[in-house]
């Protein structure tokens, strides 16, 4: 692999700086994540999700009046356009996966908005993403969508629209902490896709729809469910070492451990571990939480034994799965629920890219043949 100077090829653009951003900073060697100037540990467990969205889009936290206005605008925009609901009803009959339904519906979300008003359009996208996933989930399971409650915040409304029950404060805080933790993470694949699209002077809905398409790929959005499947497979603390050791002996990967960027413990795992513990103590099964902690400790110890020097630590997937399970979400909702948060980050990057105002146009290195001579079809 070449070093990238003078136009040299770098596979996957790894290490290439392609954008400047004030939204987040990822330091994989130090295990640090900064979001809007705040360490993720400082922001995630304290901010309402609406505050984090405002921070990313405006570069500062809102005042009380600004937050009330921001939240009320989201409430007004949360109901889905009629054509969107019709689309969801039709594709539910085909049992389309949730991420595909979100991708299809995303392109319809500007139907009754002013597309020139970027903030209103952005708010409509963030508000309606939650409405799409909740409505589609219910339709797919033979139930009618639950209208949003204008008196509930965004996280509480998502859980309410899914279940028809108003969630307790511990569940709302758990979801808000999760969303704040994963709202932005540098120039990942879906964020880069959004910036490339918006850089062509395309529209915000197109950019976000493209980002959803990138996120649904298993090498990016992935699925944190398998990390929790391992915990359930183990079943009891005394089974952790023999089960995990057998997996490593077979050459299997332990899901929820190791990260391409973080070479130490993923800071998001720290935040979500604390959030999951708080939520499970208030409204959950502490036996499951304690089992997960035992599995984590055993896995990290065994990975150090089997793969010395690689420092494979817990990543965000492990506690994401535990927390979302504690919220009562099916594993098919894990990646869509992630998208509901990351959409705010995508929009923030789009707004930055629009201010920057330059087309993203890297080069490709040609590796094909030269000097070919055309042959008529009859001679091939």
Residue frames relative to the residue before (quaternion, step in Angstrom):
aa qw qx qy qz dx dy dz
X 1.0000 0.0000 0.0000 0.0000 0.00 0.00 0.00
X 0.3541 -0.7504 0.5208 0.2009 3.58 -0.82 0.92
X 0.6143 -0.6239 0.3652 0.3161 3.55 -1.25 0.42
X 0.5678 -0.6554 0.3636 0.3403 3.60 1.20 0.07
X 0.5446 0.5983 -0.4249 0.4060 3.61 1.19 -0.08
X 0.8349 0.1911 -0.1607 0.4905 3.54 -1.24 0.57
X 0.7134 -0.4946 0.2589 0.4235 3.55 1.00 0.84
X 0.3842 0.7351 -0.4884 0.2710 3.61 1.20 0.25
X 0.5623 -0.6363 0.4326 0.3030 3.53 -1.18 0.73
X 0.0308 -0.7532 0.6566 0.0256 3.56 -1.11 0.82
X 0.4255 -0.7246 0.4844 0.2433 3.57 -0.59 1.15
X 0.8489 0.1090 -0.1092 0.5056 3.55 -0.85 1.04
X 0.4375 -0.7108 0.4355 0.3372 3.59 1.31 0.11
X 0.2721 0.7979 -0.5070 0.1795 3.59 1.18 0.40
X 0.8235 0.1965 -0.1844 0.4993 3.54 -0.84 1.09
X 0.5492 0.5992 -0.4066 0.4170 3.59 1.25 -0.12
X 0.2986 -0.7355 0.5803 0.1823 3.60 -0.89 0.93
X 0.0429 -0.8428 0.5355 -0.0317 3.58 -0.40 1.24
X 0.7917 0.1276 -0.0816 0.5919 3.61 1.23 -0.09
X 0.2709 -0.6986 0.6275 0.2117 3.51 -1.37 0.32
X 0.0170 0.8208 -0.5678 0.0589 3.58 -0.90 0.88
X 0.3025 -0.7224 0.5939 0.1844 3.52 -1.26 0.60
X 0.5056 0.6984 -0.3996 0.3113 3.58 1.27 -0.03
X 0.8040 -0.1474 0.1153 0.5644 3.61 0.77 -0.91
X 0.1680 -0.7509 0.6313 0.0972 3.52 -1.30 0.52
X 0.1413 -0.7872 0.5989 0.0405 3.54 -0.80 1.09
X 0.0295 -0.7728 0.6339 -0.0093 3.58 -0.76 1.09
X 0.2340 -0.8323 0.4904 0.1100 3.54 -0.05 1.32
X 0.6520 0.5232 -0.3271 0.4405 3.59 1.05 -0.66
X 0.7314 0.3919 -0.2248 0.5108 3.58 1.06 -0.77
X 0.3911 -0.7229 0.4834 0.3012 3.58 1.23 -0.32
X 0.4929 0.6543 -0.4245 0.3857 3.57 0.99 0.85
X 0.0526 -0.7575 0.6500 0.0292 3.53 -1.19 0.73
X 0.1108 -0.7773 0.6189 0.0239 3.55 -0.76 1.14
X 0.0539 -0.7869 0.6146 0.0102 3.58 -0.86 0.97
X 0.8465 -0.0836 0.0156 0.5256 3.56 -0.54 1.19
X 0.7359 -0.4054 0.2213 0.4951 3.58 1.10 0.68
X 0.6766 0.4629 -0.2852 0.4967 3.59 1.25 -0.28
X 0.4720 -0.5931 0.5563 0.3405 3.55 -1.11 0.64
X 0.5736 -0.6174 0.4007 0.3596 3.57 -0.95 0.83
X 0.6134 0.5571 -0.3444 0.4414 3.58 1.12 -0.66
X 0.6669 0.5009 -0.2896 0.4696 3.59 1.13 -0.64
X 0.7429 0.4484 -0.2207 0.4452 3.55 0.93 -0.92
X 0.7111 0.5629 -0.3046 0.2911 3.51 0.59 -1.26
X 0.7564 0.4136 -0.2266 0.4532 3.58 0.81 -0.96
X 0.7096 0.4672 -0.2585 0.4597 3.60 1.24 -0.19
X 0.7021 0.4881 -0.2790 0.4370 3.59 0.96 -0.82
X 0.4295 -0.5870 0.6071 0.3199 3.50 -1.30 0.49
X 0.6058 -0.5741 0.3852 0.3938 3.59 -1.05 0.63
X 0.6168 0.5507 -0.3467 0.4429 3.61 1.01 -0.76
X 0.6268 0.5252 -0.3427 0.4625 3.61 1.06 -0.67
X 0.6554 0.5099 -0.3150 0.4597 3.57 0.98 -0.81
X 0.6274 0.5215 -0.3377 0.4695 3.59 0.99 -0.78
X 0.6490 0.5068 -0.3151 0.4719 3.59 0.89 -0.92
X 0.6301 0.5449 -0.3286 0.4451 3.61 0.95 -0.87
X 0.6928 0.4780 -0.2900 0.4555 3.59 0.84 -0.94
X 0.7340 0.4401 -0.2430 0.4566 3.58 0.94 -0.82
X 0.7880 0.3092 -0.1487 0.5111 3.59 1.13 -0.59
X 0.4804 -0.7085 0.4157 0.3074 3.59 1.23 -0.11
X 0.7611 0.2117 -0.1567 0.5928 3.60 1.24 0.24
X 0.5667 -0.5755 0.4582 0.3711 3.53 -1.28 0.30
X 0.5015 -0.6735 0.4481 0.3068 3.62 -1.05 0.66
X 0.4847 -0.5830 0.5497 0.3507 3.52 -1.32 0.31
X 0.7016 -0.4377 0.3281 0.4566 3.57 -1.27 0.12
X 0.6781 0.4898 -0.2956 0.4615 3.58 0.88 -0.93
X 0.6559 0.5087 -0.3146 0.4606 3.58 0.97 -0.83
X 0.6551 0.5062 -0.3195 0.4609 3.59 0.97 -0.81
X 0.6393 0.5200 -0.3277 0.4621 3.58 0.99 -0.79
X 0.6620 0.4962 -0.3033 0.4727 3.58 0.97 -0.83
X 0.6418 0.5331 -0.3077 0.4575 3.57 0.96 -0.93
X 0.6877 0.4878 -0.2712 0.4643 3.56 0.91 -0.98
X 0.6692 0.4936 -0.3081 0.4622 3.58 0.96 -0.83
X 0.6138 0.5318 -0.3524 0.4651 3.60 1.08 -0.63
X 0.6355 0.5169 -0.3302 0.4689 3.58 0.99 -0.77
X 0.6364 0.5386 -0.3319 0.4413 3.58 0.99 -0.82
X 0.6564 0.5105 -0.3059 0.4636 3.57 0.99 -0.85
X 0.7368 0.4408 -0.2219 0.4622 3.57 1.00 -0.87
X 0.4935 0.7150 -0.4063 0.2832 3.62 1.22 -0.32
X 0.6291 0.5295 -0.3735 0.4294 3.69 0.88 -0.70
X 0.4421 -0.7152 0.4840 0.2425 3.56 -1.00 0.85
X 0.5432 -0.5767 0.4865 0.3684 3.59 -1.15 0.55
X 0.6239 -0.5740 0.3799 0.3702 3.58 -1.08 0.70
X 0.6589 0.5009 -0.3438 0.4436 3.67 0.86 -0.76
X 0.6060 0.5511 -0.3580 0.4481 3.60 1.11 -0.62
X 0.6586 0.5021 -0.3080 0.4682 3.57 0.94 -0.87
X 0.6288 0.5308 -0.3323 0.4609 3.57 1.02 -0.80
X 0.6309 0.5300 -0.3210 0.4670 3.56 0.98 -0.86
X 0.6758 0.4982 -0.2986 0.4538 3.58 0.84 -0.96
X 0.6288 0.5315 -0.3337 0.4592 3.58 1.00 -0.77
X 0.6786 0.5028 -0.2921 0.4486 3.57 0.94 -0.88
X 0.7315 0.4184 -0.2622 0.4702 3.58 0.83 -0.90
X 0.5447 0.5945 -0.4107 0.4258 3.61 1.20 -0.35
X 0.6105 0.5659 -0.3435 0.4348 3.57 1.09 -0.70
X 0.6989 0.4358 -0.2587 0.5047 3.58 1.19 -0.53
X 0.3965 -0.7457 0.4506 0.2894 3.59 1.34 0.06
X 0.1445 0.8174 -0.5343 0.1596 3.55 1.02 0.90
X 0.5384 -0.6169 0.4495 0.3572 3.65 -0.95 0.72
X 0.6329 -0.5912 0.3476 0.3592 3.55 -1.10 0.75
X 0.6663 0.4973 -0.3286 0.4481 3.62 0.88 -0.81
X 0.6255 0.5116 -0.3452 0.4773 3.59 1.06 -0.60
X 0.6284 0.5247 -0.3312 0.4692 3.57 1.04 -0.76
X 0.6484 0.5079 -0.3197 0.4685 3.58 0.97 -0.81
X 0.6389 0.5233 -0.3279 0.4587 3.59 0.98 -0.82
X 0.6736 0.4931 -0.2964 0.4641 3.58 0.91 -0.91
X 0.7093 0.4680 -0.2661 0.4550 3.57 0.88 -0.93
X 0.5542 0.6501 -0.3970 0.3355 3.60 1.06 -0.68
X 0.6767 0.5240 -0.2948 0.4250 3.57 0.98 -0.82
X 0.6746 0.4978 -0.2933 0.4595 3.60 1.23 -0.24
X 0.5442 0.7091 -0.3639 0.2619 3.55 1.21 -0.39
X 0.6547 0.4975 -0.3251 0.4672 3.61 1.23 -0.11
X 0.3441 0.8034 -0.4553 0.1698 3.60 1.27 -0.01
X 0.8095 0.1964 -0.1110 0.5421 3.62 0.94 -0.74
X 0.5546 0.5838 -0.4072 0.4310 3.57 1.10 0.69
X 0.5088 -0.5988 0.5173 0.3390 3.53 -1.35 0.26
X 0.2813 -0.8099 0.4908 0.1548 3.57 -0.20 1.26
X 0.5932 0.5552 -0.3755 0.4460 3.59 1.21 -0.21
X 0.6459 0.4705 -0.3070 0.5168 3.58 1.23 -0.45
X 0.2765 -0.8242 0.4713 0.1488 3.56 0.04 1.34
X 0.6625 0.4973 -0.3300 0.4526 3.60 0.95 -0.75
X 0.6489 0.5016 -0.3347 0.4640 3.59 0.92 -0.80
X 0.6555 0.5067 -0.3136 0.4638 3.57 0.96 -0.85
X 0.6443 0.5193 -0.3179 0.4629 3.57 0.98 -0.83
X 0.6563 0.5002 -0.3083 0.4733 3.56 0.95 -0.86
X 0.6266 0.5315 -0.3385 0.4585 3.58 1.01 -0.77
X 0.6532 0.5132 -0.3226 0.4538 3.59 0.93 -0.86
X 0.6882 0.4765 -0.2935 0.4617 3.59 0.80 -1.00
X 0.6719 0.4986 -0.3016 0.4572 3.58 0.87 -0.94
X 0.7494 0.4347 -0.2245 0.4462 3.57 0.83 -1.00
X 0.5053 0.6152 -0.4430 0.4122 3.60 1.14 -0.31
X 0.6668 0.4919 -0.3009 0.4721 3.57 0.93 -0.90
X 0.6522 0.5169 -0.3125 0.4581 3.57 0.99 -0.82
X 0.6267 0.5407 -0.3320 0.4524 3.58 1.04 -0.79
X 0.6995 0.4721 -0.2876 0.4529 3.58 0.73 -1.05
X 0.6787 0.4894 -0.3036 0.4557 3.59 0.87 -0.91
X 0.6716 0.4915 -0.3042 0.4635 3.60 0.88 -0.93
X 0.6746 0.4957 -0.3073 0.4525 3.58 0.89 -0.90
X 0.6208 0.5516 -0.3457 0.4368 3.59 0.96 -0.80
X 0.6829 0.4723 -0.2874 0.4775 3.55 0.93 -0.90
X 0.6476 0.5166 -0.3241 0.4568 3.61 0.92 -0.85
X 0.6499 0.5315 -0.3104 0.4458 3.56 0.98 -0.86
X 0.7421 0.3572 -0.2031 0.5295 3.57 1.21 -0.54
X 0.6360 -0.6112 0.3067 0.3575 3.54 1.18 0.68
X 0.5998 0.5388 -0.3696 0.4619 3.58 1.19 0.49
X 0.5128 -0.6418 0.4761 0.3139 3.55 -1.18 0.50
X 0.5706 -0.5931 0.4350 0.3652 3.60 -1.09 0.63
X 0.3514 -0.7046 0.5797 0.2098 3.54 -1.22 0.64
X 0.4116 -0.7097 0.5021 0.2736 3.63 -0.66 0.99
X 0.5648 -0.6031 0.4451 0.3451 3.55 -1.13 0.68
X 0.3676 -0.6874 0.5824 0.2308 3.54 -1.26 0.55
X 0.3853 -0.7628 0.4636 0.2341 3.63 -0.45 1.14
X 0.6520 0.5231 -0.3212 0.4450 3.60 1.20 -0.33
X 0.6481 0.5047 -0.3220 0.4708 3.59 1.26 -0.12
X 0.5047 -0.6305 0.4978 0.3162 3.55 -1.20 0.57
X 0.7523 -0.4324 0.2541 0.4272 3.53 -1.31 0.15
X 0.6865 0.4755 -0.2963 0.4635 3.60 0.81 -0.96
X 0.6620 0.4992 -0.3087 0.4661 3.59 0.89 -0.90
X 0.6487 0.5231 -0.3232 0.4486 3.59 0.99 -0.79
X 0.6206 0.5431 -0.3569 0.4387 3.58 0.95 -0.75
X 0.6866 0.4649 -0.2830 0.4821 3.58 0.86 -0.94
X 0.6404 0.5221 -0.3213 0.4627 3.59 1.03 -0.76
X 0.6846 0.4831 -0.2933 0.4603 3.59 0.89 -0.89
X 0.6238 0.5283 -0.3378 0.4667 3.59 1.17 -0.50
X 0.8315 0.2857 -0.0887 0.4681 3.55 0.79 -1.07
X 0.3985 -0.7018 0.4932 0.3248 3.57 1.11 -0.62
X 0.6659 0.4440 -0.2971 0.5208 3.58 1.32 0.14
X 0.4432 -0.6766 0.5118 0.2897 3.56 -0.97 0.82
X 0.3723 -0.7642 0.4821 0.2120 3.59 -0.65 1.07
X 0.5355 -0.6077 0.4834 0.3321 3.54 -1.25 0.49
X 0.6789 -0.5284 0.3253 0.3924 3.58 -1.21 0.45
X 0.6227 0.5463 -0.3590 0.4301 3.62 1.03 -0.64
X 0.6538 0.4988 -0.3169 0.4726 3.58 1.01 -0.76
X 0.6394 0.5193 -0.3260 0.4640 3.58 0.98 -0.84
X 0.6646 0.4964 -0.3115 0.4637 3.58 0.91 -0.89
X 0.6304 0.5391 -0.3377 0.4449 3.58 1.00 -0.75
X 0.6812 0.4746 -0.2917 0.4750 3.58 0.91 -0.90
X 0.6482 0.5123 -0.3319 0.4552 3.59 0.93 -0.82
X 0.6389 0.5156 -0.3334 0.4636 3.59 0.97 -0.79
X 0.6399 0.5147 -0.3243 0.4696 3.57 0.97 -0.82
X 0.6802 0.4892 -0.3000 0.4561 3.59 0.78 -0.97
X 0.6516 0.5098 -0.3216 0.4605 3.60 0.95 -0.81
X 0.6522 0.5438 -0.3049 0.4312 3.56 1.07 -0.77
X 0.7992 0.3112 -0.1401 0.4948 3.59 0.94 -0.86
X 0.3639 0.7843 -0.4561 0.2109 3.60 1.27 0.09
X 0.7965 -0.0380 0.0285 0.6028 3.60 1.09 -0.59
X 0.0261 0.8051 -0.5896 0.0587 3.57 -1.07 0.75
X 0.7646 -0.3869 0.2095 0.4709 3.53 0.52 1.22
X 0.7021 -0.4535 0.3439 0.4281 3.53 -1.25 -0.45
X 0.0300 0.8089 -0.5801 0.0905 3.54 0.51 1.27
X 0.7513 -0.4436 0.2454 0.4226 3.57 -1.27 0.26
X 0.6993 0.4587 -0.2931 0.4632 3.61 0.83 -0.90
X 0.6365 0.5177 -0.3282 0.4680 3.59 1.03 -0.74
X 0.6401 0.5124 -0.3212 0.4739 3.58 0.99 -0.81
X 0.6248 0.5349 -0.3366 0.4585 3.58 1.01 -0.81
X 0.6548 0.5091 -0.3143 0.4618 3.59 0.93 -0.88
X 0.6747 0.4918 -0.3038 0.4589 3.60 0.91 -0.87
X 0.6236 0.5298 -0.3461 0.4590 3.61 1.00 -0.74
X 0.6807 0.4903 -0.2972 0.4559 3.58 0.89 -0.91
X 0.7013 0.4576 -0.2913 0.4626 3.59 0.77 -0.95
X 0.5988 0.5858 -0.3567 0.4135 3.61 1.15 -0.57
X 0.6233 0.5269 -0.3472 0.4619 3.61 1.21 -0.29
X 0.4763 -0.6504 0.4178 0.4190 3.58 1.39 -0.04
X 0.3245 0.7002 -0.5440 0.3293 3.54 1.12 0.74
X 0.6040 -0.5895 0.4084 0.3477 3.57 -1.30 0.01
X 0.6926 -0.5116 0.3397 0.3784 3.51 -1.33 0.44
X 0.6431 0.5237 -0.3325 0.4490 3.59 0.95 -0.80
X 0.6449 0.5132 -0.3253 0.4636 3.60 0.95 -0.80
X 0.6546 0.5202 -0.3153 0.4488 3.57 0.96 -0.87
X 0.6877 0.4711 -0.2854 0.4729 3.57 0.90 -0.90
X 0.6180 0.5346 -0.3458 0.4613 3.60 1.03 -0.71
X 0.6468 0.5089 -0.3128 0.4741 3.57 0.99 -0.80
X 0.6367 0.5275 -0.3238 0.4599 3.56 1.05 -0.75
X 0.6101 0.5319 -0.3495 0.4719 3.59 1.04 -0.71
X 0.6387 0.5314 -0.3242 0.4522 3.57 0.98 -0.83
X 0.6611 0.4868 -0.3059 0.4821 3.58 1.03 -0.74
X 0.6655 0.5309 -0.3078 0.4248 3.57 0.94 -0.89
X 0.6660 0.5281 -0.3203 0.4183 3.60 0.99 -0.74
X 0.5113 0.6269 -0.4315 0.3992 3.58 1.23 -0.14
X 0.5160 -0.6939 0.4029 0.2998 3.62 -0.77 0.96
X 0.6313 0.5228 -0.3541 0.4503 3.62 1.15 -0.33
X 0.7182 0.3785 -0.2534 0.5260 3.60 1.25 -0.12
X 0.7903 0.2871 -0.1733 0.5128 3.59 0.24 -1.20
X 0.1533 -0.8456 0.4998 0.1083 3.52 1.15 -0.63
X 0.3344 -0.7017 0.5768 0.2512 3.53 -1.21 -0.52
X 0.2879 -0.7922 0.5096 0.1727 3.61 -0.41 1.14
X 0.4235 0.7470 -0.4384 0.2654 3.59 1.22 -0.24
X 0.6521 0.5417 -0.3446 0.4032 3.66 0.82 -0.86
X 0.5857 0.5694 -0.3844 0.4301 3.63 1.08 -0.55
X 0.6876 0.4535 -0.2737 0.4966 3.56 1.01 -0.81
X 0.5678 0.5907 -0.3846 0.4252 3.60 1.10 -0.61
X 0.6349 0.5310 -0.3275 0.4557 3.56 1.03 -0.78
X 0.6296 0.5297 -0.3302 0.4625 3.58 1.00 -0.83
X 0.6696 0.4858 -0.2980 0.4763 3.58 0.92 -0.88
X 0.6215 0.5432 -0.3401 0.4506 3.58 1.01 -0.78
X 0.6640 0.5056 -0.3007 0.4615 3.60 0.97 -0.86
X 0.2032 -0.8748 0.4246 0.1145 3.55 1.06 -0.77
X 0.8001 -0.0059 0.0397 0.5986 3.60 0.97 -0.79
X 0.6359 -0.5769 0.3420 0.3820 3.62 -1.02 0.75
X 0.6710 0.5182 -0.3176 0.4246 3.60 0.94 -0.80
X 0.6393 0.5283 -0.3263 0.4536 3.60 1.24 -0.30
X 0.4714 0.7290 -0.4257 0.2552 3.58 1.22 -0.43
X 0.7256 0.4481 -0.2748 0.4440 3.59 0.68 -1.02
X 0.6965 0.4583 -0.3283 0.4439 3.67 0.70 -0.81
X 0.6592 0.5024 -0.3270 0.4540 3.60 0.95 -0.77
X 0.6957 0.4663 -0.2820 0.4680 3.58 0.85 -0.94
X 0.6350 0.5237 -0.3384 0.4560 3.58 1.00 -0.74
X 0.6354 0.5236 -0.3293 0.4622 3.58 1.03 -0.75
X 0.6314 0.5264 -0.3329 0.4620 3.58 1.01 -0.76
X 0.6812 0.4789 -0.2941 0.4692 3.58 0.90 -0.90
X 0.6178 0.5397 -0.3440 0.4568 3.59 1.05 -0.69
X 0.6910 0.4511 -0.2698 0.4962 3.59 1.13 -0.66
X 0.5280 -0.6582 0.3941 0.3643 3.58 1.28 0.00
X 0.4102 0.7163 -0.4714 0.3105 3.58 1.23 0.35
X 0.4532 -0.6493 0.5388 0.2875 3.52 -1.25 0.54
X 0.3409 -0.7085 0.5760 0.2237 3.59 -1.02 0.80
X 0.3340 -0.7754 0.5052 0.1789 3.55 -0.42 1.25
X 0.7510 0.3582 -0.2866 0.4749 3.55 -1.00 0.92
X 0.7163 0.3799 -0.2391 0.5342 3.58 1.29 0.13
X 0.7620 0.2890 -0.2635 0.5162 3.56 -0.96 0.96
X 0.0038 0.7920 -0.6090 0.0422 3.57 -1.10 0.73
X 0.5631 -0.6293 0.4204 0.3319 3.55 -1.02 0.80
X 0.7460 0.3887 -0.2109 0.4979 3.59 1.02 -0.81
X 0.7556 0.3837 -0.2175 0.4844 3.57 0.73 -1.07
X 0.1943 -0.7905 0.5757 0.0769 3.54 -0.75 1.14
X 0.6765 0.2989 -0.2637 0.6193 3.55 1.38 0.16
X 0.7594 -0.3432 0.2409 0.4975 3.60 -1.21 -0.21
X 0.4935 -0.6534 0.5007 0.2807 3.56 -0.95 0.99
X 0.4174 -0.7312 0.4648 0.2739 3.67 -0.54 1.05
X 0.5908 0.5696 -0.3701 0.4353 3.57 1.15 -0.52
X 0.5987 0.5538 -0.3600 0.4531 3.59 1.13 -0.60
X 0.6188 0.5413 -0.3390 0.4573 3.59 1.04 -0.76
X 0.6773 0.4958 -0.2892 0.4603 3.56 0.87 -0.99
X 0.7219 0.4485 -0.2599 0.4585 3.57 0.82 -0.95
X 0.5710 0.5601 -0.3888 0.4572 3.60 1.14 -0.47
X 0.6733 0.4770 -0.2922 0.4835 3.59 0.93 -0.89
X 0.6513 0.5139 -0.3194 0.4580 3.59 0.98 -0.82
X 0.6537 0.5086 -0.3137 0.4644 3.58 0.98 -0.84
X 0.6420 0.5176 -0.3341 0.4565 3.59 0.93 -0.82
X 0.6596 0.5053 -0.3089 0.4627 3.59 0.89 -0.91
X 0.6840 0.4896 -0.2875 0.4581 3.58 0.91 -0.91
X 0.6786 0.4893 -0.2992 0.4590 3.59 0.90 -0.90
X 0.6207 0.5342 -0.3536 0.4520 3.60 1.04 -0.66
X 0.7170 0.4519 -0.2523 0.4670 3.57 1.01 -0.81
X 0.8382 0.0007 0.0709 0.5408 3.58 0.83 -0.98
X 0.6728 0.5030 -0.3040 0.4493 3.59 0.86 0.82
X 0.6120 -0.5347 0.4530 0.3665 3.50 -1.40 -0.25
X 0.2669 -0.8017 0.5132 0.1506 3.59 -0.16 1.26
X 0.5558 0.5943 -0.4058 0.4162 3.59 1.14 -0.44
X 0.6498 0.4969 -0.3149 0.4813 3.59 1.02 -0.77
X 0.6393 0.5151 -0.3355 0.4619 3.58 0.94 -0.82
X 0.6763 0.4934 -0.2992 0.4579 3.60 0.86 -0.92
X 0.6143 0.5309 -0.3432 0.4722 3.58 1.07 -0.70
X 0.6470 0.5187 -0.3166 0.4605 3.59 0.95 -0.90
X 0.6376 0.5199 -0.3319 0.4615 3.60 0.98 -0.79
X 0.6532 0.5072 -0.3160 0.4650 3.59 0.98 -0.83
X 0.6337 0.5203 -0.3217 0.4734 3.57 1.02 -0.84
X 0.6405 0.5270 -0.3266 0.4533 3.59 0.93 -0.86
X 0.6882 0.4871 -0.2936 0.4505 3.59 0.75 -1.03
X 0.6668 0.4975 -0.3034 0.4646 3.58 0.95 -0.86
X 0.6506 0.5283 -0.3162 0.4446 3.58 0.95 -0.89
X 0.6641 0.4976 -0.3133 0.4617 3.59 0.86 -0.91
X 0.6513 0.5146 -0.3151 0.4600 3.60 0.99 -0.82
X 0.6908 0.4745 -0.2839 0.4659 3.59 0.89 -0.91
X 0.6259 0.5306 -0.3453 0.4555 3.60 1.02 -0.70
X 0.6249 0.5223 -0.3390 0.4709 3.58 1.06 -0.68
X 0.6555 0.5054 -0.3003 0.4741 3.57 1.12 -0.71
X 0.7536 0.4117 -0.2117 0.4667 3.58 0.82 -1.02
X 0.7955 0.1771 -0.0749 0.5746 3.59 1.07 -0.70
X 0.0493 -0.8518 0.5212 0.0195 3.60 0.65 1.09
X 0.7951 0.3127 -0.2480 0.4566 3.53 -1.10 0.79
X 0.6384 0.5460 -0.3421 0.4211 3.61 1.18 -0.29
X 0.2411 -0.8219 0.4914 0.1578 3.59 1.28 -0.27
X 0.1624 0.8102 -0.5386 0.1646 3.57 0.80 1.05
X 0.0422 -0.8298 0.5541 -0.0518 3.54 -0.34 1.32
X 0.6950 -0.4573 0.3510 0.4297 3.55 -1.32 0.14
X 0.1768 -0.7829 0.5856 0.1131 3.57 -0.95 0.84
X 0.7590 -0.4234 0.2562 0.4231 3.53 -1.33 0.14
X 0.5937 0.6123 -0.3675 0.3709 3.60 1.08 -0.65
X 0.6251 0.5826 -0.3562 0.3780 3.58 0.95 -0.85
X 0.7780 0.3287 -0.1907 0.5002 3.59 0.70 -1.04
X 0.4984 0.6007 -0.4390 0.4451 3.59 1.24 -0.21
X 0.6752 0.4986 -0.3001 0.4533 3.57 0.83 -0.98
X 0.6700 0.4966 -0.3067 0.4588 3.58 0.90 -0.88
X 0.6818 0.4920 -0.2968 0.4528 3.58 0.90 -0.91
X 0.6908 0.4717 -0.2955 0.4615 3.59 0.84 -0.92
X 0.5980 0.5350 -0.3575 0.4778 3.58 1.10 -0.60
X 0.6578 0.5151 -0.3013 0.4596 3.58 1.00 -0.83
X 0.6265 0.5173 -0.3262 0.4832 3.57 1.21 -0.44
X 0.5318 -0.6481 0.3920 0.3788 3.57 1.29 -0.16
X 0.4709 0.6898 -0.4337 0.3382 3.58 1.25 0.30
X 0.4613 -0.6388 0.5492 0.2784 3.51 -1.15 0.78
X 0.6039 -0.5914 0.3835 0.3720 3.58 -1.08 0.68
X 0.5844 0.5732 -0.3780 0.4325 3.63 1.14 -0.46
X 0.6691 0.4823 -0.2975 0.4808 3.61 1.24 -0.30
X 0.4675 0.7158 -0.4430 0.2701 3.61 1.19 -0.24
X 0.7215 0.4218 -0.2648 0.4811 3.62 0.71 -1.00
X 0.6345 0.5054 -0.3558 0.4641 3.67 0.90 -0.68
X 0.6454 0.5094 -0.3312 0.4630 3.61 0.99 -0.74
X 0.5840 0.5477 -0.3478 0.4878 3.57 1.16 -0.61
X 0.6648 0.5204 -0.3049 0.4407 3.59 0.90 -0.93
X 0.6047 0.5762 -0.3638 0.4123 3.60 1.06 -0.66
X 0.6722 0.4501 -0.2846 0.5144 3.55 1.14 -0.60
X 0.7028 0.4995 -0.2891 0.4159 3.57 0.71 -1.09
X 0.5179 0.6377 -0.4200 0.3856 3.61 1.17 -0.44
X 0.6337 0.5265 -0.3367 0.4558 3.60 1.02 -0.73
X 0.6476 0.5030 -0.3132 0.4790 3.57 1.05 -0.73
X 0.6181 0.5397 -0.3467 0.4543 3.58 0.98 -0.80
X 0.6746 0.4923 -0.3005 0.4607 3.57 0.87 -0.94
X 0.6230 0.5347 -0.3433 0.4563 3.59 0.98 -0.75
X 0.6612 0.4883 -0.3024 0.4826 3.59 0.98 -0.81
X 0.6240 0.5336 -0.3426 0.4567 3.58 1.02 -0.71
X 0.6494 0.5104 -0.3171 0.4660 3.57 0.97 -0.83
X 0.6277 0.5184 -0.3250 0.4813 3.59 1.05 -0.75
X 0.6809 0.4971 -0.2965 0.4486 3.57 0.85 -0.96
X 0.6202 0.5333 -0.3412 0.4632 3.59 1.05 -0.69
X 0.6438 0.5034 -0.3194 0.4798 3.59 1.03 -0.75
X 0.6423 0.5236 -0.3168 0.4615 3.56 1.06 -0.78
X 0.1663 -0.8768 0.4400 0.1004 3.54 1.12 -0.74
X 0.5992 0.5498 -0.3830 0.4381 3.59 0.99 0.71
X 0.4983 -0.6537 0.4913 0.2882 3.55 -1.01 0.90
X 0.3157 -0.7162 0.5881 0.2038 3.58 -1.02 0.83
X 0.1541 0.8114 -0.5336 0.1820 3.58 -0.33 1.25
X 0.0336 -0.8122 0.5824 -0.0018 3.61 0.18 1.24
X 0.5050 -0.6334 0.4914 0.3198 3.55 -1.29 0.19
X 0.2495 -0.7116 0.6248 0.2025 3.53 -1.35 0.25
X 0.3598 -0.7196 0.5527 0.2174 3.55 -1.06 0.77
X 0.3613 -0.7498 0.5169 0.2000 3.59 -0.64 1.13
X 0.0570 -0.8099 0.5838 0.0056 3.59 -0.83 1.01
X 0.4764 0.6945 -0.4247 0.3321 3.58 1.25 0.29
X 0.6893 -0.4811 0.3628 0.4024 3.51 -1.36 -0.20
X 0.2655 -0.7224 0.6141 0.1749 3.56 -1.39 0.26
X 0.8246 0.3474 -0.1902 0.4039 3.53 -1.34 0.25
X 0.3405 0.7477 -0.5142 0.2460 3.60 1.12 0.39
X 0.2729 -0.7450 0.5914 0.1438 3.56 -1.18 0.70
X 0.4768 -0.6978 0.4637 0.2661 3.56 -0.81 1.06
X 0.1169 -0.7647 0.6308 0.0602 3.55 -1.07 0.86
X 0.4789 -0.6501 0.4964 0.3188 3.61 -0.87 0.82
X 0.6699 -0.5319 0.3458 0.3856 3.53 -1.20 0.63
X 0.6655 0.5288 -0.3089 0.4267 3.60 0.99 -0.81
X 0.7093 0.4503 -0.2556 0.4783 3.61 1.20 -0.39
X 0.5664 0.6166 -0.3955 0.3777 3.62 1.20 0.00
